[in-house]
Amino acid sequence: MSPRRVTMADVAKAAGVSRPTASLVLSGRSRELRISQEVEQRVLQAAEELQYRPNIVSVGLRTGSSRTIGFVSDTVATSRLAGDMIKGALEAARERGFMLFIGETEGDAELERLLLQAMHDRQVDGLILASMFTRTIKVPKAVTAMPAVLLNALPKQPTPLPAVLPDEVEAGRRAARVLLDAGHRDGIYLIGAGPGLRNVPSESLAAVERLVGIREALGEAGVKVAGARTCPDWQPEYGLTATRDLLTAVQPRALICFNDRIAMGAYQALDDFGLKVPADVSVVSFDDHPIASWVRPQLTTVALPHYELGRKAVDVLFTEIERDRADTEQAGQVHRVPMPVHNRESVARSPAEPLD
């Protein structure tokens, strides 16, 4: 049998005051209503001794806030790479005294509908709708009925919801600049997508934006992409096959791989051809997957800021909760989170570039 919950009446009785007086003290209004300091201290001491906790449901009914946030994703909550996204959202919510309800849809539209309904039934104050990888999504109508934010996703149709995404275009620029700063001007090949904007995996917003950034940075330096090999999926085996195919035709001076798993396959292909990283071929990549620091030499990569994305989504959501719904100026705004470069050991200066 569970212990009886301590009530406001219990605190009032222990402190020798009326229930309204105890309620005013515990709601922080004792000074406002001129309750003496001696009475205030008696109530606070009684509450501490009895280990009184306010009834959140009752508080929510009075204040119109459940102090909870819904977090509905496809599979991001169990994705090893994206675990920090949940951590960032949890910590940002906890700092505001809010809890996070997490649900996963596994890509099932009916399960998504049920989860959104459950969040609504629990009267969450706001909702984060998240994707495992950066892409465009169809936003359910139920999401727009409450303050909400898209995380790692953009809407397929116009919507007033704000979105939080990694700054993939700038990430592409940064990856290219790593090679440019090392003196690379020729023999730069792409593995995973490109060289044209049509040569990208379907539905991969990250691929398009990374490619845009790469082409912009190289173009500003007067450098052209020497060529590319696409991959049907960004997994090591496809990176291996694509890089092997490239090496049968040319020997590159540098590779920009579209994620770290592709780079892992590229490493294997280069080794199969007797080429060393970075002495013969420099390699730069994206994501900062754990394998980036496991492979040898360690991989230089532009990191996905999962923790920062989660925190930013909560920050933006609270702005939405507090925003006047009639104010459309901030509606639909896209917030980009920077992706930092993690310089490791896989990029060397171009042999054509003299040392300082």
C-alpha positions in Angstrom: 0.0 0.0 0.0 1.5 3.3 -1.1 2.0 6.1 1.5 -0.6 8.9 1.7 0.3 12.0 -0.2 1.1 15.0 2.1 -1.5 17.8 1.4 -1.6 21.5 1.8 -4.1 20.9 4.7 -1.4 18.8 6.5 1.1 21.6 6.2 -1.4 24.1 7.5 -2.3 21.9 10.5 1.4 21.3 11.4 2.2 25.0 11.1 -0.9 26.1 13.1 -2.3 28.3 10.3 -5.2 28.2 8.0 -5.0 26.4 4.6 -5.3 29.7 2.6 -2.4 31.1 4.6 -0.2 28.0 3.9 -1.1 28.2 0.3 -0.1 31.9 0.0 3.2 31.2 1.7 4.0 28.2 -0.5 3.1 30.1 -3.7 5.5 32.9 -2.8 2.9 35.5 -2.0 3.4 36.0 1.7 5.2 39.4 1.4 2.6 40.6 -1.1 -0.2 39.9 1.5 1.7 41.0 4.6 2.0 37.6 6.2 4.5 37.9 9.1 7.9 36.4 8.7 7.4 34.2 11.8 4.3 32.6 10.2 6.1 32.3 6.9 9.0 30.4 8.5 6.6 28.1 10.4 4.8 27.1 7.2 8.1 26.6 5.2 9.6 24.5 8.1 6.4 22.4 8.3 6.5 21.8 4.5 10.1 20.7 4.7 9.6 18.4 7.6 6.6 16.8 6.0 8.4 16.6 2.6 5.4 18.4 1.0 5.3 18.4 -2.8 2.8 20.5 -4.7 0.2 18.7 -6.8 1.4 19.5 -10.3 -1.9 18.6 -11.9 -3.8 21.0 -9.6 -1.2 23.7 -10.2 -1.5 23.2 -13.9 -5.3 23.6 -13.8 -4.8 26.9 -11.9 -2.0 28.3 -14.0 -2.9 26.8 -17.4 0.6 25.1 -17.6 1.4 21.5 -17.2 5.2 22.3 -17.1 5.8 19.5 -19.6 7.1 19.5 -23.2 6.4 16.7 -25.7 9.2 15.4 -27.9 8.0 13.2 -30.8 10.6 11.8 -33.2 11.0 9.0 -35.8 13.9 7.1 -34.3 16.2 9.9 -33.0 15.7 9.0 -29.3 17.4 5.6 -29.8 19.9 6.7 -32.4 23.4 6.3 -31.0 24.8 9.2 -32.9 21.9 11.5 -31.9 21.7 10.7 -28.2 23.1 14.1 -27.2 20.1 15.7 -29.0 17.8 14.3 -26.4 20.3 15.2 -23.6 20.4 18.8 -24.7 16.6 19.1 -24.8 16.2 17.4 -21.4 18.7 19.7 -19.7 17.3 22.8 -21.3 13.8 21.8 -20.2 14.9 20.8 -16.7 16.6 24.2 -16.2 13.2 25.8 -16.7 11.5 23.4 -14.3 9.9 21.4 -17.1 9.8 17.7 -17.9 10.1 16.1 -21.3 7.8 13.4 -22.6 9.5 11.4 -25.3 7.8 9.3 -27.9 9.0 7.5 -31.1 7.0 6.9 -34.2 9.4 4.5 -36.0 8.1 6.1 -39.2 4.5 4.8 -38.6 1.9 7.5 -39.5 -0.8 5.9 -37.2 1.6 5.7 -34.3 2.6 9.3 -34.9 -1.1 10.3 -34.8 -1.6 8.5 -31.5 1.5 9.9 -29.9 0.5 13.5 -30.8 -3.0 12.8 -29.4 -1.5 11.5 -26.2 0.7 14.6 -25.9 -2.4 16.8 -26.5 -4.4 14.8 -23.9 -1.7 15.4 -21.3 -1.9 19.1 -22.1 1.8 19.6 -22.8 2.8 23.2 -23.0 4.6 22.7 -26.3 5.9 20.1 -28.8 9.1 19.3 -30.5 8.7 17.2 -33.7 12.1 15.8 -34.5 13.7 13.8 -37.4 16.7 11.4 -37.2 18.3 12.9 -40.2 17.9 16.3 -41.8 15.0 16.2 -44.3 11.7 17.7 -45.3 8.6 16.3 -43.7 4.8 16.5 -43.9 3.7 18.3 -40.8 0.6 16.8 -39.2 -2.3 19.2 -38.6 -2.3 18.3 -34.9 1.1 19.8 -34.5 0.1 23.3 -35.6 -2.7 23.4 -33.0 -0.2 24.1 -30.2 3.2 25.9 -29.8 5.6 23.6 -31.6 9.1 23.5 -33.2 10.5 21.3 -36.0 13.9 19.8 -35.1 16.3 18.6 -37.8 13.5 19.0 -40.3 11.9 21.4 -42.7 8.2 21.4 -43.8 7.2 20.2 -47.2 4.3 22.7 -47.2 4.3 26.3 -45.8 3.8 26.3 -42.1 4.0 28.9 -39.3 6.2 26.5 -37.2 9.8 27.5 -36.7 12.6 25.0 -37.5 16.0 24.2 -35.9 18.6 22.7 -38.1 22.4 22.2 -38.3 24.0 24.8 -40.6 24.9 22.3 -43.3 25.7 24.9 -46.0 28.3 26.5 -43.8 29.5 23.0 -42.9 30.2 22.3 -46.5 32.1 25.6 -46.8 34.2 24.7 -43.7 35.0 21.2 -45.1 36.3 22.7 -48.3 38.2 25.4 -46.5 40.1 22.8 -44.5 41.6 21.6 -47.8 42.1 25.0 -49.2 43.9 26.1 -46.1 46.2 23.1 -46.5 47.0 24.3 -50.0 44.9 21.9 -52.0 43.8 23.3 -55.4 43.7 20.2 -57.6 42.5 16.7 -57.5 39.7 17.3 -55.0 37.0 14.6 -55.4 33.7 14.1 -53.6 32.5 10.7 -52.3 28.8 10.3 -51.6 27.3 13.0 -53.8 27.9 15.5 -56.6 29.5 17.0 -58.4 26.2 18.5 -59.6 23.3 19.4 -57.3 21.2 16.7 -58.9 23.6 14.0 -58.0 22.5 13.6 -54.4 20.6 10.9 -52.4 16.8 11.4 -52.6 15.3 13.3 -49.6 18.7 14.1 -48.2 18.6 17.8 -47.3 22.0 17.5 -45.7 23.6 16.2 -49.0 22.2 19.1 -51.0 23.2 21.8 -48.5 26.7 20.3 -47.9 27.3 20.2 -51.6 26.1 23.8 -52.0 28.6 24.9 -49.4 31.5 22.9 -50.8 30.9 24.3 -54.3 30.6 27.9 -53.0 33.9 27.8 -51.0 35.9 26.1 -53.8 34.4 28.5 -56.4 35.3 31.5 -54.3 38.9 30.2 -54.3 38.8 29.6 -58.1 39.0 25.8 -57.5 36.8 23.3 -59.3 35.7 19.9 -58.0 37.7 17.4 -60.0 35.0 14.8 -59.9 32.7 12.7 -57.7 31.3 9.3 -57.0 27.7 8.9 -55.6 26.6 6.3 -53.1 23.1 4.8 -52.9 23.4 4.9 -49.1 25.9 6.6 -46.8 27.3 3.4 -45.3 31.0 2.1 -45.2 30.4 -0.5 -47.9 29.2 2.1 -50.4 32.1 4.4 -49.5 34.5 1.5 -50.2 32.9 0.7 -53.6 32.7 4.3 -54.7 36.3 5.1 -53.7 37.6 1.9 -55.4 35.8 2.9 -58.6 37.4 6.3 -58.4 40.9 4.9 -57.8 40.7 2.6 -60.9 40.6 5.8 -63.0 42.6 8.5 -61.1 44.7 9.1 -58.0 43.0 12.0 -56.1 44.9 14.4 -54.0 42.0 14.9 -51.5 38.6 13.5 -50.8 35.6 15.1 -49.2 33.4 12.3 -48.0 29.8 13.2 -47.2 29.8 11.5 -43.8 32.2 9.6 -41.6 30.8 6.1 -42.5 31.6 6.8 -46.1 35.0 8.0 -45.1 35.6 4.7 -43.2 35.0 2.8 -46.5 37.2 5.3 -48.3 40.0 4.6 -45.9 39.8 0.9 -46.7 39.8 1.5 -50.4 42.8 3.7 -50.2 44.7 1.1 -48.2 43.7 -1.6 -50.7 45.5 0.5 -53.4 48.5 1.1 -51.2 47.8 4.8 -50.5 48.3 6.4 -47.2 46.1 9.0 -45.4 47.1 11.8 -45.4 50.6 11.4 -47.0 49.1 10.4 -50.4 45.5 11.5 -50.0 43.9 13.9 -47.6 40.4 13.1 -46.3 37.8 15.4 -44.7 34.3 14.4 -43.7 31.1 15.3 -41.8 29.2 14.3 -38.6 31.9 13.5 -36.0 30.6 9.9 -35.6 32.5 8.0 -32.9 34.4 6.2 -35.8 36.0 9.5 -36.7 38.2 9.2 -33.6 38.5 5.4 -33.8 40.1 5.1 -37.3 43.8 5.7 -37.9 44.8 8.3 -38.7 41.9 10.0 -36.8 39.5 11.7 -39.2 39.1 15.4 -39.6 35.4 16.1 -39.7 32.7 18.8 -39.4 30.6 17.8 -36.4 26.8 17.6 -36.2 26.0 19.7 -33.0 23.4 17.3 -31.6 23.5 18.6 -28.0 23.2 22.2 -29.1 20.4 21.3 -31.5 18.3 19.8 -28.6 19.0 22.9 -26.4 18.2 25.3 -29.2 14.9 23.5 -30.0 13.7 24.0 -26.4 14.8 27.7 -26.4 12.9 28.4 -29.6 9.9 26.5 -28.3 9.7 28.7 -25.2 9.8 31.7 -27.4 6.8 30.2 -29.3 5.0 29.5 -26.0 5.4 33.1 -25.0 4.8 34.7 -28.4 1.6 36.4 -29.2 0.0 34.1 -31.8 -1.2 37.2 -33.7 2.4 38.2 -34.2 3.4 36.6 -37.5 6.8 38.3 -37.8 8.7 35.4 -36.2 6.5 32.6 -37.6 8.2 30.0 -39.7 11.7 31.2 -38.9 14.6 28.8 -39.6 17.3 28.7 -36.9 20.7 27.3 -38.0 23.1 25.8 -35.4 26.8 26.1 -36.3 28.7 22.9 -37.1 32.3 23.0 -35.8 35.4 21.5 -37.5 37.2 18.9 -35.5 40.7 18.9 -36.9 42.5 15.6 -36.4 45.1 13.8 -38.5 43.7 13.0 -42.0 44.6 16.3 -43.8 48.1 17.1 -44.8 49.5 20.1 -46.7 49.5 19.7 -50.4 52.9 18.8 -51.8 52.5 21.7 -54.2 52.1 24.1 -51.2 55.4 25.3 -49.7 55.8 25.2 -45.9 56.1 28.6 -44.1 
